[in-house]
Amino acid sequence: MFDAPRPPRILYSFPHRIGAQRICYAAWQHVTATAHAGAKILAAPASIARDFLPEVEVRPTLSWGRCRIPPRLVGTSRFLSLHDAIVASRLPALRGRIDLVHAFPQGAIRTLRMARQLGIPTILERCNAHTEFAYKVVQDECDKLGIVMPKGHEHEFNPRILANEIKEFNACDFLLSPSEFVSRTFTDRGFNPDRLLRFQYGFDPATCFPRHDTPRERPGLTALFAAGCAPRKGLHLALRAWLGSTASKTGTLLVAGEFIPGYAECLSKELAHPSIRLIGFRKDLPEIMRSADIFVLPSIEEGSALVTYDARACGCVLVVSDATGAVCSHAVDALVHPAGEVSVLTEHISKLNDDRKLLADLRAKSLAGAGGLSWAASGPHILAAYRTALDRFTSPSPSTPSLN
């Protein structure tokens, strides 16, 4: 009889307010799900927005009880650096108590380098594509549209952030990637595929579930675009495709999200079409998804958009680009087009408008596979990535070349 492997002991270094919004929410869900899956986790977030399970040990870096240092007080860059320095300073005392460090971009370089000195393997989670790729494609799209990214926006070109993140890419032992698209942007830049590990995000079944009644027959297709309204998410591409499709004649495209300055003005003609409805930022997206037939997201750069998990769970058929990182299969449970190919997206929207049997078949298969995409299901994926990292880890040679 073989003994069961010892649960991996993970230091989870998160340089933000874990449990808040966006990636902060995803990080909280991942820690919870991975602990359920069997990992022993020591969480080191900057601060905490929601409590953890008792089995998760938590040692914040920049908060004490209800008191915390807000990033705006010291500046975001200094805040992230301070978190990193605190975690790095704790590592020597943790040697022998942890097996692996899980860190996040812009708040990890000291931690990664200290772990290397101590012989502790490291994973850097990458939520989006390679920074250099992301900056370039967003800038190219802005140039085509004649707009400028707002000052301080996360996708405004910043040479300091790019240089720092490349240092982190080089310093980590493994990179945690949420999609094949993200992985490709790294291997295209010489990153060793053996250093890339996969994981997935998830959805909350308590809020994301399909309508329970029979889908009603209606003459027009209801499509939903829900994201930050900026060139990266491809709303301009969605509008062109929608207006060129048969669906625009009798259907409705709902646009949920807030616009960056200048973008709505650039798209004013398309947005004025009677089939387009702007509904702004919404907190009831699952309810809106349940009322829609398809979810359209033609991103040009993404990691693995959380909203695509929610849409699938709510019964929306995904009509997305191959850059969204959506967990789906073209012509099986979704329709996927090459990023930027408006003509293909137009064809896909028209096809679903004209062939309701195809729409129903894709929806049924999408819902049948959605159960494996919950947050609870994400835990075993990350646990498997941890075990793979530990199995592959060897002390790096001083002569190992840098890889972007």
N, C-alpha and C positions, 0 to 999 in steps of 0.2 A: 504494500500500500504506500502510495506517495503522499507526503504531507502537502497540504494546500500552500501555495506561495504566500509569503507574508505580505500584508497590505502595504503598498508603497506609501512612504511618508513624504508629504509634499509641503514645501513652503510656497504659499500662493501670495506673491507680492503684487498688489494692485494699487497704483498710485492715484486713485480717485475715490469718490464717495460710493462705496459699493452698496448696491441695492437701490440706487437712485434711478436715473433714466438711461435709455439706450444701452451702451456697452456696460455701464455700471449695473444695470438690471440683469443683463446677460451673465456678467461675472458672478453675481449673487446666485443666480439659478444654477450655474455650472458648479460652483462650490457645493451647493446643496445636493445636486444630483450626483456628483462624483463621490461625496461622502456617503450617500445612500448606496452607491455602487461598491463601496468597500475601501476607498482610499482614506488614509489618515491625514487630515489637512490642518496645517497651522496657517491661518489666514492673516496676512499683514496688509490690510487696506490703509489708505490714508485716513479714512473715517468710515463710519457705518450709517447707512440710511434705514436698514431694517435688520432685525435680529436673525441669528443663525440657529441651527440645530445645536443642542447641548454638546454633541460629539465633535463639533468643529471648534477648535481652539482659536481664539481671535486676539491678536495683539496689534491694535492700530498704531500707526506711526505719528500722525499729526492730529490726534484728538484724544481727549481725556474725559470720559463720561460724556456729558452733554456739551462740553466745550471742545471746539475744534478751530483749527486755523483755516480760514477761507482762502482759496487760491488768489482771489483778487487783492488780498492784504499784502502779499509778498510778490505777486506776479506768477503767472502759470508756470513759466520756465523754472523759476527758483523753487516753486512749490514741488514740482516733479523731481527736481534735483535733490531737494532736502529729503523727500521720501526715500529716494534711491540711496542716499548716504546713510540714512538710519538703518535701512534693511541690510546694507552691506556691512555696517558695523556690528550687527547682530549675528551675522553668519558664523564667525569663528566659534562662538559659544554653542551654536547649533550643530556643529560637525559631529556626526555620529548619531544625531537625533533625527535628521532628515535625509532622504535619499535623492531628492531632486528639487530644483527651484523652478517655479513657473512664474515668469515675469511678463511685463507689458511694455510696449514701446514708449520712448521718451522719459521713462523713469526707471531705467534698468542698467545702464552701462557700468556703474560701480559694482552693483550687485553681481552682474555677470562675470566681471573680471575677478572679484573676490572669490566667487564660487569656483572659478577655474583654478585659482591658486590653491584652494582647499581640496580640489579633486571632486567637487560635487557637480554632477551633470545639470545642464540648464535647458529650459524650453522657453522660447519667446513666442508669445501669442501674437499673430498678425491678423488683425480684423479685416484689413483691406489689401488691395494689390500692393506690389512694391512701390514705395513712395515716389521713386523717380518716374515710374510708369504712370502713376496716378496724376502727378503734377503735369506731365506732358500731355496726356489725353484730354485733361480738363482744360488746359491752356489752349490746345488746338481747337477744341469745341467753342470756347469763348471767342477765339479769333474769328471763327466762321460766323458767329452770331453778332460780333461787334460789341460785346459787353466785357466788363472787367469784374473779376471776383472781388467781393467786399474785403476791405482791409481786415486782416486778422482771421479770415475764414480758414477753416482747416485745409481747404484745397487751393488757397492762394499760395503761389510758389514761395517757399521759405528756405533759402540755402542752408541756414543753420540747422533747421529741423532735419533736412535731408541728410546733411553730413552726420548728425548725431545718430539718426536711425540706421544709416549704413554701418556705423561703428557697432551698433547693437546687433545688426544682422551678422556681422563678422564675429562678434564676441560670444554669441550663443552657440550651444552645441546642436540644438534642434530648433526648427521653426514650426509652429503649430498653424496649419493652414485650413480654412473652412471650406475651400472649394478647389476644383481642378484649375479654374481660371486664375486664382491667386497663386497657386503653385507654379503655373506656367510663367507668370511674370517674374518669378525668381529663377527658375531654371534657364529662362532666356537670358539672364544676366550672369550665368555661370555658377549658380548655386547648386551644390551637390544634391541630387534627388534623395540620397540616403539621409539627408538632414531634414527632410520635409516629412512631417507627420500630419495626419488628417483628423479632424474632429467635426462636429456639427453643432448648430444652435438648436432652438426648439420653440414650442408654443405652449401656452397654458390652457389645458383642456377645460378649465373652469370658466374661461371667457371666450375661448375660440372653439366653436362647434358649429355644425351645419344646421340649417333650418330643418325642422322636423316634419313640416308639411310637404306635400308633393309640389315640386317646382311648378309655378303657374305658367300657363301659356300666355305669351304676350308677343305682339308683333315686332317690337324693337328690342335690340340687345342692350343690356345695361353693363357698361364697362366701368372699372374703377382704376384710377391712378392715385396712389397714396404714397407720398414721399416728400422730402424737402424739395421744393420746386427750384431746381438749379440745373445747369447744363449737365452735370455729372449723372443725374437721374434720368435724363433723356425725355423730359416732358415735351420739348419741341419736336422730337422724333415721334412721340406718341400722338401728338396733335396732327402732324402731317399724315401719319398712317391712318388715323381715325377718319379724317376728312376725305381721304382718298378711297375709303372702303365703302361697301354697300351699307354698313351698319349706321353710318352718319345720317342716312336718309330718314330712318324711323327710330333710331336708338338714342341713347344718352351716354355721354362720357362724363363721369363724375371726377373732379380733380380736387383731391384733399391734400392740403399742405400749405406752408407759407413760402412766399416767393422771396428770393434774394433781390436786392435793388436792381432795377433795370431789366430784369428778365420778363416780367409780365408786360412791360411796355414793348419789348422786342416781339412779343407774341400776341399783341393786342388784336390783330386781325383774326387770327385763328381762334383766340379765346372768345371773340364776339359771336362766333357761330351759334345758332340756336340749339344745337345738339350738345353743346358744352355747358356744364354747370360747375361753377367754382363753389366749393363748400368749405374752404378754409381748413385750418388745423382742427382736427377732431379727436376727442378722447373716446368716442364710441365707434371706432373703426370696425371692430368685429361685427357689430350690428349692421353697419353699412355693407360690409363684405357679404353678409348673409343675404342681402337684398340684391347683390350684383351677380351677373353671370360669369364675367371674366375679370381677371386682374392683369392690368397692362403695366409692365415696367421695363422699358428699353434702355436700362443703364448702360453707360459706356465704361464704367469702372465701379467695382463693388467688391465686397468680401463674400458674404452670403447673406443677402438682405433678410433681416428678421421678419419683415412684413410678408415675405413670400411663404414662410412657414405658417403664419397666422391665416393668410388667404386660403391656403390649401385646406387647413383645418375647418375653415368656415364654409367650404364648398365652392370657392371661386376657382375656375380653371385658370391656370397660369399661362399668360401669353407674354413671354419675357425674352430678354436677350441672353446670350451665352456668357455675358459679363456680370450677370446678377448673382451668380453662385447659387442659384436656386437648386434645391434637391428635387429633381424631376427628370423625366425622360421624354424627349421630343416624340410626338405622335403616339405616345403610350398613355401618359397622364397629363400632358401639357403640350404647348407649341412653343418651340424655342427658335429664335432667329439669330443670325450673326449680328453682333453689336454694330449699330449704325446702318444696317440694311433696311431702310424704310420700306422699300418695295416688298420685301419678304414679310415684314410685319403687317403691311397693308393686306397682303394676300391672306395671312393667318386670321386677321380680324374678319375679313369678308367671308372666309370659309366657315367660321363658327357662326356668323350671322345667317348664312345661307343654308347650313346643314346642322339642324338642331339635334339630329341623332348623333352626329359626331360630338357635339357639345356635351350631350348627356353621357355618352360613352367615356369621354375624357374625364368628366366630373366623377363618374362612378369609380373609375380606376384611381383617380387622384385621392378620393376619400378613402378608398380601400387601403392605400399605402400611407395615409397620413398618421396613423397611430404610432408608427415608428419614428415620428419627428417631434414628439413631445419633449419638454425639458427633462422629464424623468428618463427618457430614452437616450438623452445626450450624455448622461453620466458614464455608462459603460464604454462609449466611444472615447471619451477623454481618458478613462482608466486604462483602456487598451493602448492609447498613445503613450501614457506614462510608462507602461510596462515595456513597450517597444523601445522607448528612449533608454531605459535602464539596460535592456538587453544589448542595444547597439553601442552603448557608451564605452569609449576607451579614452584614456588620458591623451589629449592632443599633443602632437610633437611641436617643439618650438619652431620648426621649419615649415609647419603647415601654412600654405599661402592664404591670404585674405580672399574671401569670396563675397562679391556684392549681392 
